[in-house]
Amino acid sequence: MKLGDLIVNRKMARTLKLISSNGWSSFYDGKLAEEMAFQLRNQGVDVDVDDFRRHRCVRIKPLKMEVDGRILYELPPNTQGVPTLQLISTLHELDIGRFSFDDSRRIEVWSKPVEEVYEFRDRFIGDPDYMDVNVEDYLTYQSVKAFRDKENIKETL
């Protein structure tokens, strides 16, 4: 596979067509739900179609961040949306693009922020009902660094 190749995923297309034609209910209650439950059981997942039927969705407000004149949207916790936005902002804040992909300085500059972002995720991001931080305040690498510096000051006192 190379850049520009056409990729066709007929099963995904069928799934999306079913959902767009019949609404979300086809995903949770119908042939599609039955097929997914069957496939999951074949992979060792203890799930059946009633699990899909009992599921209730929660409407959420997406996270939003502007970077380089573009507006980016991500899902809030409990997803990887927060660290994704933090890492995208890191690329721009530290101008990592100034280094070529094969330049070892790129890895050196990138390594510490990645560690800090994932440490922030591991300590503070999870089930939104139990989180102590407002994630909308921490969507950039700069905000993670400021929070980390503040936390380190507290830990040393």
C-alpha positions as CSV (number, residue, x, y, z in Angstrom):
1,M,0.0,0.0,0.0
2,K,1.3,3.5,-0.8
3,L,0.1,7.1,-0.5
4,G,-2.9,7.7,-2.8
5,D,-4.0,4.1,-3.0
6,L,-7.7,3.5,-2.9
7,I,-8.8,1.4,0.1
8,V,-12.2,-0.2,0.0
9,N,-13.8,-1.6,3.1
10,R,-17.1,-3.1,2.0
11,K,-18.1,-4.3,5.5
12,M,-17.6,-0.8,7.0
13,A,-19.5,0.7,4.1
14,R,-22.4,-1.7,4.7
15,T,-22.5,-0.9,8.4
16,L,-22.5,2.9,7.8
17,K,-25.2,2.5,5.2
18,L,-27.4,0.5,7.5
19,I,-27.0,3.1,10.3
20,S,-27.6,6.0,7.9
21,S,-30.7,4.3,6.4
22,N,-32.3,2.9,9.5
23,G,-31.0,5.1,12.3
24,W,-28.9,4.3,15.4
25,S,-31.4,1.8,16.5
26,S,-30.1,-0.6,13.9
27,F,-26.7,-0.5,15.6
28,Y,-28.2,-1.4,19.0
29,D,-31.2,-3.5,18.1
30,G,-31.4,-5.4,14.9
31,K,-29.4,-7.5,12.4
32,L,-26.3,-5.4,12.8
33,A,-26.4,-5.8,16.6
34,E,-26.8,-9.5,16.2
35,E,-23.9,-9.8,13.8
36,M,-21.6,-7.8,16.1
37,A,-22.6,-9.8,19.2
38,F,-21.9,-13.0,17.2
39,Q,-18.5,-11.8,16.0
40,L,-17.6,-10.6,19.5
41,R,-18.6,-13.9,21.1
42,N,-16.4,-15.7,18.5
43,Q,-13.5,-13.6,19.7
44,G,-14.1,-14.6,23.3
45,V,-16.1,-11.5,24.4
46,D,-18.9,-12.3,26.8
47,V,-21.6,-10.2,25.1
48,D,-25.0,-10.8,23.5
49,V,-27.5,-8.8,21.6
50,D,-29.3,-7.9,24.8
51,D,-26.2,-6.0,26.0
52,F,-26.5,-3.9,22.9
53,R,-30.3,-3.4,23.4
54,R,-29.8,-2.3,27.0
55,H,-27.1,0.3,26.2
56,R,-28.0,3.9,26.5
57,C,-26.0,6.7,24.9
58,V,-25.0,9.9,26.5
59,R,-25.0,13.1,24.5
60,I,-21.7,14.9,25.1
61,K,-20.1,18.2,24.1
62,P,-17.0,17.6,22.0
63,L,-13.7,19.2,23.1
64,K,-12.6,22.0,20.8
65,M,-9.2,23.5,20.2
66,E,-7.9,25.9,17.5
67,V,-4.4,25.2,16.2
68,D,-2.7,26.9,13.3
69,G,-6.0,28.4,12.1
70,R,-7.8,25.1,12.2
71,I,-10.5,24.0,14.6
72,L,-10.0,20.5,16.0
73,Y,-12.7,18.4,17.7
74,E,-12.2,15.4,19.9
75,L,-14.3,13.3,22.3
76,P,-14.0,14.1,26.0
77,P,-13.1,11.5,28.7
78,N,-13.2,8.7,29.0
79,T,-11.5,8.6,25.6
80,Q,-8.0,9.4,24.3
81,G,-9.3,12.8,23.1
82,V,-7.5,15.0,25.7
83,P,-4.0,13.6,25.2
84,T,-4.6,13.6,21.4
85,L,-5.3,17.4,21.5
86,Q,-2.4,17.9,24.0
87,L,0.0,16.1,21.7
88,I,-1.2,18.0,18.6
89,S,-0.7,21.3,20.4
90,T,2.8,20.1,21.4
91,L,3.8,19.7,17.7
92,H,2.9,23.3,17.1
93,E,4.1,24.8,20.4
94,L,7.5,23.2,20.1
95,D,7.6,23.6,16.3
96,I,8.7,20.0,16.0
97,G,8.2,20.2,12.2
98,R,11.4,22.2,12.0
99,F,13.3,18.8,12.3
100,S,13.2,16.2,9.6
101,F,11.8,12.9,10.4
102,D,15.2,11.2,10.5
103,D,16.7,13.9,12.8
104,S,17.5,12.5,16.3
105,R,16.8,16.0,17.7
106,R,13.1,15.5,16.7
107,I,12.9,12.4,19.0
108,E,14.7,14.2,21.8
109,V,12.4,17.2,21.7
110,W,9.3,15.0,21.4
111,S,10.1,12.5,24.1
112,K,9.7,14.6,27.2
113,P,6.3,16.2,26.2
114,V,4.9,12.7,25.3
115,E,5.9,11.4,28.7
116,E,4.3,14.5,30.5
117,V,1.1,14.2,28.5
118,Y,0.7,10.5,29.2
119,E,1.5,11.1,32.9
120,F,-1.2,13.8,33.0
121,R,-3.6,11.3,31.3
122,D,-2.8,8.5,33.7
123,R,-3.1,10.7,36.8
124,F,-6.1,12.9,35.9
125,I,-8.2,11.5,33.0
126,G,-10.7,8.8,33.4
127,D,-14.4,8.4,34.3
128,P,-15.7,12.0,34.0
129,D,-18.0,11.4,37.0
130,Y,-14.9,11.0,39.2
131,M,-12.3,13.4,37.7
132,D,-10.9,16.4,39.7
133,V,-9.9,18.5,36.7
134,N,-11.8,20.4,34.1
135,V,-10.3,19.0,30.9
136,E,-11.2,22.0,28.8
137,D,-8.6,23.9,30.9
138,Y,-5.9,21.4,29.9
139,L,-6.1,20.8,26.1
140,T,-2.6,22.3,25.3
141,Y,0.8,21.1,26.1
142,Q,1.5,24.6,27.7
143,S,-1.4,24.0,30.1
144,V,-0.1,20.5,31.0
145,K,3.4,22.0,31.7
146,A,2.0,24.8,33.9
147,F,-0.1,22.3,35.8
148,R,2.8,19.9,36.2
149,D,5.1,22.8,37.5
150,K,2.4,23.8,40.0
151,E,1.9,20.2,41.2
152,N,5.7,19.7,41.5
153,I,5.9,22.9,43.7
154,K,3.1,21.4,45.9
155,E,4.9,18.1,46.2
156,T,8.1,19.6,47.3
157,L,6.6,21.7,50.1
